[in-house]
Amino acid sequence: MTQTITVIRGDGIGPEIMDATLHVLDAMNLGLRYEEADAGLAALEKHGELLPAQTLESIARNRIALKSPLTTPVGEGFSSINVALRRHFDLYANVRPAKSFPNTRSRFPSGVDLITVRENTEGAYIGEGQTLSEDGETASLIQRITRKGSERIVRYAFDLARRTGRKKVTVVHKANILKTTSGLFLKVAREVAALYPEIECNEMIVDNTCMQLVMRPEQFDIIVTTNLFGDIISDLCAGLVGGLGLAPGANIGTEAAIFEAVHGTAPDIAGQGKANPCALLLGAAQMLDHLARPEEAARLRDAVVATLEAKDALTPDLGGSGTTTTFAQAIASRL
Ligand code: NAI
């Protein structure tokens, strides 16, 4: 079966890591067809706009996109192209796995295997109603949490647990202080959890969660939380297991899903062949899971792990002297 996916090569190191990723995917003979679309600076140069209509149409048509990082130029109308994409397709679930990998500069080279499921469309993070008083002394914003937004993200987390055989969902909140907003999220989470009796549900206050993650991350399986807490926690988790070069993420909605590396365009190393392609490759593995191809996702992850274990052609961020291309070739050779 041929599956067409939209491919966005992006800016900075984006084209390099995308070439590497497609090289590995091609070596797997998955029957994927790539439809190239532009966004970011590359799109601005080619089409005169950062997020052209044909890119949105391509994603809408294919429902799946693999995306490299993008540069949002300051003062071009968007606060972020990524946020614009999330809004346009109502990509309400930000899903970020964090797993221990061997031979990485990591505090936890083993034992961590968790997924953060972050609500992506509401809460303080979206900056709704931001105001600054005339004297510049008082700033405020609206933190809006809805039953609908809470329910669908918590359901997503429990469905993910059910689908992947994971056993526990931790609901992260601050309902002891933020009694209305975080309180509503927690109340809805409890209602949803009751529908999944086979999955353990525990509740944890966000500050304690951060401490527990640093001290005993192996206790977590799936974490579900609101937008701003999830933004911070998911980067904390990436830091536990080796940093941004190994951190993939997915933005998932009912009509479309976009898979990516968590890191940015790394302008300091762009064009030098030094970029680590693993984060985007692991994003591609998430994409294969989403396409209900878990064996192929596991095959791809196993090849990444085997290459890290063998310390074969690792890029400089992992302490090696390989290049983006030779690292990808080493991974492809282990499929
Ligand atoms: P960054 O993630 O691009 O870079 C931070 C540091 O990590 C740099 O030293 C970089 O060389 C290193 N790094 C990142 N990815 C790496 C990789 N794959 N291999 C080896 N080293 C890697 O973050 P920064 O510098 O804050 O942002 C640069 C640009 O990226 C900005 O224009 C920002 O807006 C954009 N950005 C885009 C994102 C996206 O499209 N998803 C996400 C984050 C930032």
Residues whose N, C-alpha, C, O or C-beta is under 5 A from the ligand:
A	BS01	NAI	S68 P69 L70 T71 T72 G245 A261 V262 H263 G264 T265 A266 P267 D268 I269 K274 A275 N276 D317
